[in-house]
Structure formats: C-alpha cells, structure tokens
Amino acid sequence: RYPRGPAFLESLAAGGSPRAVWTALPGPGWPDELARAAAACLASGRGVVAVLPDGRAAARADAALTDLLGPDRHVLLTADAGPEARYRRWLAVNRGSVRAVIGTRAAMFAPVRDPGLVICWDDGDASHGDDRAPHPHAREVLLLRAARSGAGVLLGGHACTAEGARLVDTGWAAPLTPDRGAVRAAAPLIRTPGDDDRAGDEAAHTARLPTLAWRIARDALRLGPVLVQVPRRGYVPALSCDRCREPARCPACRGPLAADVPDAPPTCGWCGLAHPDWHCPACGGRRARARAVGVRRTAEELGRAFPGVPVRTSGRGTAGAGGGDGVLDEVPDTPALVVSTPGAEPRTAEGPGYAAALLLDGRVLLNRPGLRAGEETLRRWLSAAALVRPAREGGTVVVPVEPTLRPVQALVRWDPLGFAERELADRAELGFPPVSRMAAVSGPPEAVRRLLEGADLPPEAEILGPVELPPTPPGAPRRPGAPAPGERWERALVRVPPGRGAAMARALRSSLAARLAHREREIARVRVDPRDIG
C-alpha cells in the first residue's frame, strides 16, 4: 500500500530515526498503521510520543496499539481520563515504567525517556494549537523534540499541510504516500455537478441540495448510512430581513440575530436577548429569513426530503437542543442520514463505511478570509470522505461546488500532497509562512509602535503594517488576541527569511521585557508563527 512503508518500519525497528510526511489512505485503517509504527520503535527499546487532535482519535489509536502489543505497554493522556488517572499515568511515564504515550495536545510535553519516534496525526487541525501564551503547537513542539533528541518523525493525516510539504521540499522528511493503485482501490467516487447536471437542474447553482446530491443520497440509502457534512452549528445561526435582505441585528448591542429552535423569536448571539417584535430598521419589514443554515435545520430539511429515514446529528452544541445527539463516536451500519459538523463525523460501527457523503455549503468554507481557507477546506472534506466505503463497493461523495476550484480538483484526484505542494509554491512566491517566519504584534497603536521601535530586529526583517484590527462590539465574545470591547487595536506583522526566526523572536522578547520592566500602562502582544494571518 505504501511503497516506502516497509523501509520506514525496518529503520525504526533497527534503531534508526527516519522522518516522513504520511498521507494516509482513506478508510478506517490509519490507527492500525500508526500503531505499527509505534510498535516498530518500541521494538528498538526507545520511546514514542503520539499526539492526536481529539479524544476520539486518541482512543482509536489507543485501542489499536493495545490490540497490537497488549495492555500496560503504553498510556493514554486525555482530559477524559480525569486528573487523578492522568497524573498517575504521567508519573508512570516520568519514572520510565512506560515508554509510549498517546494523547491529545498536552501529551506533546510528556517526559518520555529516550524518544525514538514522535507522531503528529492531522497536524492541520486547529486543536493542535494552544491559544494561550506562549501558543505552542503540537507539530512544532514535536519537531523540536525530534531535532534535539535525534528521534524519528511521522506527520500523518488524510490531508497534508503546507508545513508538511515544506519538510518534504527541503529534504528534511520523505513523503510516505500510497501508490495510485491503492488509492483507486480505497477511495470513494467523487462527484461534482457537471455541465449536464447543471443543464438539467435549474436550481443547481442556488440549491443547497441539488438534484445530483439528492439522487445519490436516495440510492445510497438502500446500501447503508449517508453522511452529510454542514459547516455551521446550530439551527439558523444568521438571519436577515425577508424583504431587503439586510442582516438582522440586535437593537440593543447590534449583534447578529439567530434562531435556536423552530418558531422561536430571533435571539442575539452576543447579549442573548430575544426580540419577538423585531423589525428591520432599513425597510421596516417584520419577517426574518435564514441567511445561513446550521446542522439542526439541515437535519430537519433532510427529514422532510427523505420521509421515513432516521436522521441523526453529531456536533458540539447539539445535545439536548432540538433533539440533537451531541458528538457521536459511531453509528450503526444501517440506512440513516447522519448530519454532522466538520470534525464531529462519527464512524460506522461495522461494515465498509458510509454509502455516500454529501459535503454541503462548501463555499462557506472556501470564502472565509484567511491564508489557510483552501487548505482547511480540503482537510475537512478529506476527513469526511475517508469515512466512505470504496468506489468499488458503491461509495460516492458529492461536492456541490464548482469543479474547477483547486481544492475540489485535489479531492477528485485524492492528491493531498500535490495540493500542499502547490499551496507551498504560492506562499513562497508571496513570502508567506512556512517559507518565511512571521510574528504578529498587536495592541493599542502606541504600544505597537513603541515595541517595534525598541526591537533590535535583524536587518532582513520586514514590517508589514500596522493595520487596524476589527473592533470587538460590546457584549460580543472576545476571541484570543482580539481587542477588548471599546478598545482600538492595531496589528503589525514582522517577517524574516528562514534561519532568522530565532533572532526575530529574541529581539521582540527583549523589547517586550523592557516595556514590562518600565511598567508601561499599555503593552502590545506578540505571537510568533500565528496560525492564520487573515
């Protein structure tokens, strides 16, 4: 399945330290493959640290390694274990009685003795990054540990990040990719609306569920469950005026109005006030319409489109809300519609996987402002499509988005590494990370200016900006790194070429320390390697 896989495992078992960027085949087999890599390293007498994005993925890897090696050969470090059990397991690792750790983000710091392999699964998932200073990212911490200890590296996932492609491009890591025959045998059929479909479907450009998707879902329900991925949570997360289409806003705080349940009055997403007598200040209209549709409204619509078919929902914030199920770990391999937000897709309990998947509202993901919009969209699509049975067993994935878009083409070809390489080339041309190192300096305008003026930056450094950050309205939830309500902040980006990141960080740290020592009233914030530069 992987031409370079046997050599990678043999090198680990012999005490070597191979480094690879692994693009996993679709299907449920990745935990077993990850466990085999860990077992090969343990056979050489060295330790293993494996970090996964969430507790569900960690539990699957834990079960696979237990099946392969037996109990008590490794520990699982996740929040679900509780503080006492987690600390007891941490002590076992620290004493050296256990040499392998599987866990979520905090496991990146596990004190494994003589590590021979570090593993990061799905390194593009935002869960790997910590919003609290100093903002460690699991991938970067594990790469540093590997560089200092001489351990091997395995960055794996169904998708590939630009950072992973950079490691391959520089020769620091080798690509661990499946051969095309194995991909064709394991991948589902990817369908996009073609010219013939659009010609025969007047609503193909506007409908959330075009005829192609409806027809494939209907046929697939005869074989098994159908997965429906919806980007937004809730019922109707955004409303607008039915007459003039102006976004509906709270009269009290100007926050966005939403509907949490059917037939409920519009409720503000910021201050929580309900407005049963809302009217549009622009045209006077009193009827609101859905401007965006969430997972629970989608489940309701699909229930009407497919009467008699069970509908399940999976996602944060759905439990107890309108009959939601919360985040499901698995569903039976029987005909049903499973509507999920990205990252909360349950696996099928048995059988070859979902009969089909509908990836709805793809434009919502692709149109987000940010450097990683295309990369993140493809990652979410691949994660969902990997749960679908192979094409030879009838598995089909429908993406109702223009087929000419680069992420759609990469999904159709199932070529995550090729997409990441092209993404890396685009960023190299523009000087964006990971080709360059970057730091974001944000805060009140005068604080940003003083910090940058006091920093002895390397001569190659470029300062982009500062630009004004969007204000945080009163009553709105404050995001990490965003200004407090009512404050005006600016942000400047400092960019340096590869190899000068440490010098940039030292200069900014020294300037920040001087500001703190003088107890200045306003202090700017510094974040090195921000996840997204927006």
N, C-alpha and C positions, 0 to 999 in steps of 0.2 A: 504493500500500500504506500509506503514512504521509502523511496529508493535509498535515502541516506539514513533511515531509521536504525537498521541493524548496526551500522558502524557507530552511530551515536551511542547506542546502548552498550556496545562492546567497549568503547572507550571509557565510559563511566565505570563499568564493572572492573576494568583493568587499572583504575586509579587515575584516569585522565580527567581533563576538565574541558570538555567540548562546549561550545557556545552555539546556540541555534535559535532562530526565529521560526516557530512551528505554526503552520496554518493547518488546523485540524479538518479532517473530513467531516461532512455533515453526518448526522446520526448520533446515537447515544453512546458511542464507543470512546469518547475522549477521556472519561475518568479512568478507564482501564489502561489507556495508553499513558496517561500521566502517572498512574501507579507503577507501570513497568519501568518508567524512567527513574522514579524514586527508588524502586527495589534494586535496580542495577547499581545505583550509587551506594545504597546501604550494603550491598554485597562486597563493596571495596573497603568497608569499615569506616566510611565517612558519613557525615550527617546531611540532612535535607531540610530545606525550608520551602514550603509551597504556600503561596498566598493567592486566594481566590476572592472575587468581588463581593460575594454574599454568602450567608449561611447555608442556603440551599445547595449552591455549587460546592461549598466546602464539605457538606455532608455526603454528597455523591463521591467526591474524591476520597473521603474518609472510608466510606463503605467499600470502594474498590480496592484501596490499599489493605484494608482488613481482610477482605476475601483472598488477596494475593499472599499476604505474609502471616495472617493470623492476628489475634488480639495482642495488645500491650507492646507492639513494636513501634508505635508512634502515638502522638497525642493530637487531639483536635482542639484548637483555641478559637472559640467564637463567643459572642455575647450570650448566645442561647444556653451555654453551659452554666451560667451563674458565676458570681465572683469567687465562691469557695472552690468549686471544681476547677475553675480556670487558674486560680493561683496554685492549687495543688499540682496541676499539670505543668505550670510554668516552673515550679521548683524541681519537678522531675527532669525537665529539660536542662535546667541550670546545673543540676548535680551530675548530669551526663548519663543518667539511667535510661533516658530515651533520646534517640539521636535523630528523630524525624518529627517535624511539625507541619501540620496542615491547619490553615486558619484563614481568617479574614484580615483586614488591613493591619491590625496591631501585631499580627504574627510576624511581620517583617522584622521586628526587633527581637524575636525570640533568641535566647542565648544558646543556640545550638553549637556544640563543640565540633571543631574541625569540619566545617561545612564543605561538602563536595559538590553540591548542586543547589541552586536557587531556582525556583519555578514561579512565574507570574502568569496566571491564566486570565485572559481577556483584559490586557493591560489598558485598553481604551476606555473601560468602564469608569465613570466618574467616581464610583465608590472607592477606588484605589487612592484618590487624593484626599488629603485632610485640609479642611477649610480653616483650621486653627494653626496659628503660627507655631513652628516655622514651616508649615504647609508641606510636610513630607509626602512624597508619592511612592507607593509601594514599588513600582518599577525602578525608580531612581535609587531608592534605598537598597534594593536587592542588587542592582548593578554595582553600586559602590561596595557592598559587602563582597561580591564576587571578585571585583578588581583587587581588593585588599587581601583577601584570603586565598586567591587563586582557585576559586570554585568554578564549576561549570554553570552555564546559564541556559534556561529554557523559557523563552517568552512564547506563550501559546495562546491560541484563540481561533475561532472561526473566521474572524477578521484580522487585519493587520494594520497597525498604526503607522503614521509617518516616522515615529521614533524607531519602531522596529525595522522599517525599511532603511532607515539611516544606518543602523547597525550592520545590516547586510551590505549596503552600498559601500561602507568604509572597509569591509572585510573583517570587522571585529567579530561578527557572527555569521554562521552559514544558514542559508534557507533550508528549512526542513519541510518540504512541500510534498503532497501526494502526486503520483503520476496521473496524467489526464484520464487514463482508463479507469483508475479507481474513483476519480471524481465523477465521471459519467455514470459509473455503476451505483454510486451512493447518493448523488444529488437528485432532488426533485426536478420536475419540468417547471421552468419559469415562463409564465405567460404575461405579456403586456398587451394593451389594446393596440392592434394594428389598424391599418387603413381600412381593411374590410370590416372590422368590428365597429369602427367609428362611423363608417358609411351606413351601416345598418342599425345604429343606435343613436338616435337624436340627442339623448342625454349623456352620451359618453364623456363629453367634456365637463359636465357640471354635476352629474350624479355621483354620490359617494359610493354607490354600489352599481356600477354599470352592468349591462346585460351579461357581458363575458364573466364577470365575477359571480353574478347570481347563478348563471347556468353551471359553472364549475362547482360552486358550493352545493347546488342541488344534486348533481351527480355524485359528488364525493360523499355526501351524507349517506349514501347507500353502502359505502365501504367502511366508514368509521367517523371519528370526530373531525371537525373542521375548526382550525384556529383562526381567529380574527384579531389582528393587532390594530389598536387605536392609540394614537399618541397622547391624547388628553385624558385626564382623570375626571371623575365627577359625572354629573348629568348634563347640564348645559353650562359650561364654565364661562361663557361670554354671551351677552345679549346685545341686541341693537334695536333701534326703532323700526317697526314694521313698515312705516310709511317712508321715511327719508334715509334709513339705513345708518343713521348716526349711532356710534357706540353708546349703549345705555350706561349712565354713570350715577353714582350715589349723590343725591342733593346735599348730603352732609359733608362728605370728605372727598368727593369726586372719584372715588374708587370704582372699579368695574362691577357691574351688577351681573349676577349669575342666578341660575335656578338649581337648587339642590335636589329637589324631588319634583315629580309631575304635579302640575296645578298649584305649585307653591308660589307665593309672591316673590318678586325679584329681591335678592338679598345681596348686600355689599360684601365683596370678597376681602375688604380691608377692615371696616369697622363692625361688620356683622349685622347692621341694621336692616330690617325688612321694610320694603316700600310697596305696600299693596296699592297705593294710589299714585304710583309713578306715572309721570308723563314726560314726553320728550321736550326739553327746553328749546330745541331748534324749530320744530314744526307743530308742537302741541299734541302729537299723536300719543295715544294711551295703550297701544298694543306693542308688545315686545316680541321679537323673533330670535331664534337661535343664530348667533354669529359663529359659534363653534360648538361642536357636539362631542361629549365625553363618552367614556366607556359604558356607563349605565344607560344612557339614552340610545347608544348604538345597540346594546343588547335588547332594549325594548323594541327598536325598529326591526331588528332581525327576527325577533319573536313573532312579529306580525307578518313578516315576509315569508317565514317558514313555519306555519302553524303546526303544532303537534311535535315540534322538535325541541328537546330540552336545551335551555340556554344557561350557561354558567359564566360568571365574571371572575376575573382574577386581577388584583391590583391593590395598591395601597389606598386606603380611604374608602374601599367598597364594602367592607364588613359592616353589616348592620344598617347600611344606608340603602334604602330602597330594595332590600332583599339581596344585597351583594354578598359575595362569599369570602372577601378578603383575598390574600395572596395564597393561591393553591399550589401545592407541590406536585400533584399529579391528578390525572382524570382517567376514568375508565376508557378502555378502547372500544367504546360503543358510540353509535351516531349521536352527536350533540354539537352545538355551537359553543365554542369557548372564546369569549371576548376578553382580551387582556391588554393591559398597557405594556409598553416595552420594558423588558427585564423581569416581568412577572409571569411570563408564559409558563404554564405547567407542562410537564412531560406526560406522555401517556404511560399508564401503569404497566401495560404489557402490549405486545404486538409491535409492528414495524414503525409506528408513529402516526402522526395526523395524516388523514387522507388528503387534506388540502389546507392551504393557508391563504388568507386574504389580508394584504398589507394596505390598510386604508389610510387616507389622508397623508400620503407621502409628501405632498407639497408643504404641509405644515412643518415637517422636519427639515426639508431641503431649503426652505425660505428663511430659516432662522438666521439672524445676523451672527457671524462668528467664523473664525478660521476653520473650525472642525465640523461645520454643518454637514458637508458631504460625507466625510469620514464617519461621523457618528450615525448618520442615516444608514449607510451601508452596514455598519456594525450591528445595528438593531435589526435590520432586515435579515442579515445572515444568521443571527442568533435565532430568529423565529423560523426561518426556512430550514435550518438544520434539524428542527424537530419533526419535519415532514418526511414521510416514507419515500424511498427512491422512486424515480420516474417509472422504472420497470414494474413497480408494484402499484402504479396509478397515482403516485404523489404529484401534486401540482401546486404551484404558488402563483398567485395573481398579484401583480403590482399595477394598479390603475394610474400610472404616471407616464409621461412622455418617454418612449423607449430610447430616445436619442441621448438622454442625460447620462453622464459618466457613471454615477452610482448604479443606475439601472443596468447599464451595459455590463458593469462588473458583476452584478448579481446574476444576470443571464448567463454569463460565461463562467460563473463561480471562480473569479480570479481576484481574490482579496489582495494578494501580494502585488499583482500588476497595478491595481488601483492605487495602492500605497506608494509604489514607486513613481507613478505619475504625479501623485499629490506631492511627494517629496521634491520632484523636479520643479513643480510650480512654485513651491515655497523657496527653493534655492534661488530661483530667478528673482524673487521679490525680497530675499533676505529675511524670511520669516523662520521661526523655530520649526524643526530642531536643527536647521542648518546654522542658525545663529543662536546665541544665548541672549536672553532678554530679561529685564526686570521692570516691574510696574511700580511707580512711585505715585501714590495717591494721597489726597488730603486737602486741607484748606490751601488756597493758591499761594499764600505767603510761606506756608510751611513747606510746600513742594519746592518753591524757588530756593529757600534757604538750604534745604537738604542737598539739592543738586549743586548749588554754588559751593558748598562746603565739602563736596566729594572729590577726591583726587582720582578721577576716573582715568583709565588707560587712554592713550591718545587715539586708539582706534574706535573709541566709543561714539555712538551716535545717540542724540537725544531727540526723540520724536514727540512733538507736542510742547507744552501741555495742552490738553483739551478739556473742556468742561464735562463732567460726568452728569448723567441724568439725575435730577433731584429725587429724593425719596419723599413722596407725599405724606402728609400727616395721617397716621393710622395705618399706613401700609407696612407689611412685614419688611424688616431691614435685612437685606442679603449680606453675606460676608463680603467685606471690602467696599460696601456702599456707604454713602454719607448718611448721617443721622437726619431724621426729618427736619426740614427747615434749614439745613446747612448747605452751603455751596462748596463743592469739591472739584478739584481738577486732577487729571492723571497724566503723567509723562511716562513714556517708555524709553528705557535705556537699552541699546542694542550693541553687542560686541561680537566679533567673529569667534569661531571655535578656538578653544585654547585660552581665551581671555576671560572666561566666565568667573573664575576664582578671583582674579584681580578686580573685576567689576564688583563682585559681592563684598570683597574686603573694603573697597572704597566706600560703598554705600553703608556698610555696617559701621565704619569709623565715623562717618558723618552723622549717622543716626545716634550713635553713642554720645557724640559731642552735644547734639541737641538735647538728649535726655539728661546729660550731666549739667547743662545750664538750666534745666527745668523750664524749658520753654513751654508756654501755655498750649500752643498748637503744634502737634507732632505729625509728620507725614508717615504713612505706612509704606513698607517696602515688601514686595513679593517677587522673589526670583523664580523664573520659569513659570509664569502664570499659565493655567490650563488653557485659557482662551483669551485672546487679546481683543475680541469683539469687533 
